[in-house]
């Protein structure tokens, strides 16, 4: 049985950034995508380096991690990995940057498995490189640990979910299903592209195999310890030319540029 959104516990509307949960945590950002739909706007640059309000989009994610107290981040790179390495180097605002380069496209799941030896903590915090959700990452990690979950997804509420699909959750904060994009119209909760994953979860992924977390891995983990927590923070992605333009307006209006 699926319960209404009102039954699902969520992050408090006003919370200070919690750093206790992030102590010793290694983060990973999935930055290997081709960005085909965005190519007219960014030419041959990696999507994550697309200029948003005058800055590479990836730097907003790095700022978020730095504010949360993360000291080490693995960049899972693919398309134009050389450009990412040249522009960002090996550190950012005191945070170590480690580059895990895939020689051929592995998808989000395959990229994480490829980088597993570099992901030193348990659990690991994972961010999609083409979206941003204004969430308290330390609080999210604390909730994951309290639930003794194997994998946790951060959710954000959307008035129209048709572009993203929906995540269905019960009153125990357990994911019970995913509604595909074409079917997931109307309001609901979507995957915000931020995860906390146990090492046992990463180890279960096949090495060297192209794999999508969103389309293949997470649906297969329904009923096996897949938790979800919803965030009241705002969300934006740069997956389409329209959302890319909107991201610039949003970051400027929130004085983050």
C-alpha positions, 0 to 999 in steps of 0.5 A: 500500500502506498501512503500519501505524501503527508504521511512521509516524514521529511526534513524540517523546513528550517535546519542549520547545516549539520556537519556531524553526519559528514565527518569522515565521509567520502563524496562522489559526483557523477560527471561522466554524462555526454549531455547530448540535449545540452550540446547546442548550448555548451558546444563540446564542453562537459555538461557539468562545466556548462556556465551557469550564472558565470560559473561552471555548474559543477562548482555549485555542487562542490561548494555545497559539499565544502559547506557540509564539511566534506574533505574528499570528493571523487569525480567520476568522469567520462566524456571530456575527462581531460577538460574536467581534470584541467579546470578543477585540478586536485583540490577545491577550497581545501577539499581533495578532488580525486578523478576516476576516469572511465575509458568507455561509458559505464552509466551512473551505476557502472561509474560508481563501481569503477571508482569503488576503490577510491571511495574510502568511507562507509557509507558514501555520499553520491551526487548527480553532476547535472542537478542541485538540491538545496538539502542538509547533507549531514542530516540526510546521512544521519537519517540514513544511519539511523534507519540502518539502510543499505541505500537512501534516496533524497526526494524533492517535491515537484508540481509536475513529475512527467519529466522525471517520474515519481518515487512511491514511499510508504510510512516507514520511509521505504521505497515501494515503487518507481513510476516511469516518466511517461506515466508519472504526471501530476504532483509528487516526489522525485529522485533529487539525484543525491544518495547515501550508499553503503559499501555493500551496495556498491560491492553488489554492482557488477564491475566493468558493466554499463549500468544505470542507478536510476533505471536498473539498480534502484528498481531492483532494490525495492523491498531490499532496504531502499529508503527515501527521505524528502527534502523541502529545499529547492531543486534544479537540473540542467538536463535540457536547454530550458532548465539550463537557462532557468538554473542561471536565473535561480542561482543569480536570484539566490545570490549563489553566483 
